[in-house]
């Protein structure tokens, strides 16, 4: 499995190979943890990881953008 850095490098390399004149990547990842205590005991807890990736590029004189979450 690729790291995010390796993935970004590969994606930009593929953009160059596909004749993109300009390309950029935006990546964001957030992690959170929440714990509720009631009468000295763990009542509820929640963990989450969210992320998203955006790609923008100039190809054949036209700018395009794609994103995923």
Secondary structure per residue as TSV (DSSP state, phi and psi in degrees):
chain	resnum	aa	ss	phi	psi
A	1	X	-	360.0	137.6
A	2	X	-	-78.0	146.2
A	3	X	-	-75.6	165.8
A	4	X	H	-62.4	-36.0
A	5	X	H	-65.4	-44.1
A	6	X	H	-63.7	-40.4
A	7	X	H	-62.3	-44.8
A	8	X	H	-61.7	-43.4
A	9	X	H	-63.0	-42.8
A	10	X	H	-64.6	-43.2
A	11	X	H	-62.1	-44.5
A	12	X	H	-66.4	-36.9
A	13	X	H	-63.1	-42.2
A	14	X	H	-66.0	-35.4
A	15	X	H	-63.5	-42.3
A	16	X	H	-62.4	-44.3
A	17	X	H	-62.6	-27.7
A	18	X	T	-91.1	12.8
A	19	X	T	67.8	29.6
A	20	X	-	-70.3	134.1
A	21	X	S	-81.0	-32.0
A	22	X	E	-142.8	148.1
A	23	X	E	-156.3	145.6
A	24	X	E	-146.1	153.3
A	25	X	E	-124.9	139.4
A	26	X	E	-122.8	127.7
A	27	X	E	-131.0	135.9
A	28	X	E	-139.6	137.8
A	29	X	E	-138.6	132.1
A	30	X	E	-129.0	143.5
A	31	X	E	-125.4	143.4
A	32	X	E	-142.2	156.3
A	33	X	E	-142.0	133.7
A	34	X	E	-136.5	136.2
A	35	X	E	-136.3	131.3
A	36	X	E	-112.1	131.3
A	37	X	E	-110.3	133.8
A	38	X	E	-132.2	121.9
A	39	X	T	51.0	44.5
A	40	X	T	78.3	3.7
A	41	X	E	-119.5	149.7
A	42	X	E	-67.8	121.7
A	43	X	E	-92.2	-52.3
A	44	X	E	-146.7	155.0
A	45	X	E	-147.3	157.5
A	46	X	E	-146.5	135.3
A	47	X	E	-125.6	146.5
A	48	X	E	-151.1	151.9
A	49	X	E	-132.8	126.2
A	50	X	E	-126.8	149.0
A	51	X	E	-157.2	165.4
A	52	X	E	-158.3	157.8
A	53	X	E	-137.5	135.7
A	54	X	E	-125.1	144.2
A	55	X	E	-131.5	131.3
A	56	X	E	-129.9	137.9
A	57	X	E	-153.3	156.7
A	58	X	E	-107.5	117.1
A	59	X	E	-136.9	126.7
A	60	X	T	53.1	39.7
A	61	X	T	76.4	5.5
A	62	X	E	-120.0	138.6
A	63	X	E	-92.9	134.8
A	64	X	E	-132.3	157.6
A	65	X	E	-142.4	140.3
A	66	X	E	-139.9	146.8
A	67	X	E	-146.2	160.6
A	68	X	E	-146.6	156.2
A	69	X	-	-127.5	360.0
